[in-house]
Amino acid sequence: MRGSLTCPGHAEHLSDVRKFILKVLGDVPGVDVAELVASELAGNAIVHSASGGPGGSFTLHVEVLADRWLIRVDDAGGVTEPRVRCADSGKDESGRGLALVSAVSLEWGVVGGCDARSVWAAVPIPVRPQSELSLASLAT
């Protein structure tokens, strides 16, 4: 299962990103983590790439693999490469997004550069406890 959504590069469209993730993945355990990752990657595209400029846009891609959700945001590129930053103090109100993505993902990365790039993360699909699996098979 997979899907893509292109949005204008404006912060008010981050809610569309979260709704799209829920639409594609469903209301399943762990979907909140996938929504968080997608929202962070899209927010970074808006703030740190040309996608947030006049007429800019970004595209969210989500794909369900065997044990993970692959979430990717394609943006219009920028002069800096996305990287995990350490916030300078407890008073910083930004700069923790990719650290959060890194913490909840199996891996993440960047492909591309100044003119166009993709930032992706592989989010683990939570494993259902064996007792849930047994009960689910009895119900069918």
Phi, psi and omega in degrees: 000137179205164177196162179223149179217127175255132182230150170299150183280059180232143184302330182294349179269000177295330176293327176296324178298311181296318179297321181294317178301315179297322179295316183286315186271335183087172180274076184244161176304134178091352182297331178296325177292318178297320177297318179299312181297313180299318180295318178295314181295319179293319178299320177295322178298321180291316185278322191248011179223172178294348178299333180276357180277179180306127179075004183284159177208168175222160178235128176264134174237139175224137181221138178265120175252183186302316185231009183207160170256127177263118182244127183223139174239122175264129179232182185271014176080170181195173184280341178248150178269135177301134179206157176286127178249151170265126178296139184291328180206170177295349182270348179297133180261358179216177176098005183251359187301308181288333174296320177294315178301315179299322183292327185258358183254155173291322177195163176209164181192178182228136175231133178109195185198230188295324186267333179190146177204165174234134173242127187229158175214143176256112183260125182294138173280124182301140178277129178283138177301149182305323181296323177294320181296319180295315179294322180296321181289331177288329183285340183266000000 
